[in-house]
C-alpha cells in the first residue's frame, strides 16, 4: 500500500447540507393548525378561495 501525504490545506470535505423539502415558506399564520399531511407549521390562508393550504407540501385543508 503506497503512503499518501496529507495536503497542506487538509483533505477536501464536501459540506453536508440538509435536504430541503418543498418551497421555503414563512411559519404558520396566527391561529392556523399544523398541516395534517406533513405535520409542518406552514399552513396559510388563501384570501381568494377562502381555504387554508400547506405552504410546504401543498395539501388543502
C-alpha positions in Angstrom: 0.0 0.0 0.0 1.6 3.3 -1.0 1.9 6.1 1.6 -0.2 9.2 0.8 0.9 12.5 2.2 -1.7 14.8 3.7 -2.1 18.1 1.7 -1.0 21.3 3.5 -4.6 22.7 3.3 -6.1 19.4 4.5 -8.3 16.8 2.9 -11.3 18.0 0.9 -14.5 17.5 2.8 -17.8 18.3 1.0 -20.2 20.3 3.1 -23.1 18.4 4.4 -26.3 20.3 3.5 -29.7 19.4 4.9 -32.1 18.3 2.1 -34.9 20.8 1.8 -38.5 19.5 1.1 -40.7 21.8 -0.9 -40.6 25.6 -1.2 -39.3 27.8 1.7 -42.3 29.3 3.4 -42.9 31.6 6.4 -44.2 30.0 9.6 -47.9 29.4 10.0 -50.2 32.4 10.2 -51.6 33.0 13.7 -54.3 30.6 14.8 -53.8 28.1 12.0 -53.1 24.4 12.9 -50.1 22.3 11.7 -50.5 20.5 8.4 -52.4 17.3 8.7 -50.4 15.7 5.9 -46.8 16.5 6.7 -47.1 17.9 10.2 -45.2 21.2 9.4 -46.4 24.5 10.9 -46.8 26.1 7.4 -50.5 26.4 6.9 -51.5 29.6 5.0 -54.9 31.2 4.3 -55.9 31.8 0.7 -57.9 35.0 0.6 -59.3 34.5 -2.9 -60.7 30.9 -2.4 -61.4 31.2 1.4 -59.4 28.0 2.2 -56.2 27.1 4.0 -53.4 25.2 2.4 -49.9 23.9 3.4 -47.1 26.0 2.0 -44.5 23.2 2.1 -46.4 20.2 0.7 -49.4 21.9 -0.9 -52.2 19.9 0.9 -55.5 21.7 1.1 -57.4 21.5 4.5 
